[in-house]
Amino acid sequence: MQDIALAIIGGTGLYALADLQDVETHQPVTRYGALSGPVRIGTFAGRRVAFLARHGEGHSVPPHRINYRANLAALQALGARRVLALNTVGGIGDAFGPRVLACPDQLIDYTWGRISTLCEEEGTDVLHVDFGEPYTATLRVDILDAARKAGVALVDGGCYGATQGPRLETRAEITRMRRDGCDLVGMTGMPEAALARELGLDYACLAIVGNWAAGCGDDAAITIAEVIANVDVATGGLSPLLEALLAG
Ligand code: HPA
């Protein structure tokens, strides 16, 4: 098994990595079951990179049905040690408007009923991993350095609130999340981050703001078309950032 320099998990609006060359496709079945879809491994900026679409390449898997354990375990089995999670989010904090890229440093988990540990099955050792800093500090530093080198604007820090979905939030829920200290809201940040920690993977989130969260912008309803359009614009800066990250 060859090492993978970086595994990237793409979120809503990010179903493939453009410029991935000489692609091989893997779709192992893990001890945790099936993945969201194929893992595409290829060369990007001269390095071996893996890409997996979190919701499946046709966006068919809702946030609460994603097999987060299988996705991460498969990436690890294929040779990944570092995982960059791309998460499309809503913005709550003033600095986190549509099209902003952010590298959060904290999270709050509002999800429920998801398998959120490797030690779910009877007979597995119970794990109580440290999670005070939910994202790997060294990977965050490398991402922030890469953004600086590539001249890509990236907000350093912020608190990601993970909600259950698949519906969007009420205004009151977002008001509560703001009070709690959340800057961003998404549906897939957890249990992915905790499982990565249990697996011993380096893991960090690059959040792409697709919309103002409920009640934070104008009164218009949030549409998926608006979210995707903003993600498309914001991800223009992604390739240079990734190239700098892989060169570093
Ligand atoms: N809420 C939750 N998840 C999201 C949002 C949102 O407003 N936008 C994109 N993903």
Boltz pocket constraint, residues with backbone or C-beta under 6 A from the ligand:
constraints:
  - pocket:
      binder: B
      contacts: [[A, 88], [A, 89], [A, 90], [A, 91], [A, 163], [A, 167], [A, 168], [A, 169], [A, 185], [A, 186], [A, 187], [A, 210], [A, 211], [A, 212], [A, 213], [A, 214], [A, 222], [A, 227]]
      max_distance: 6.0
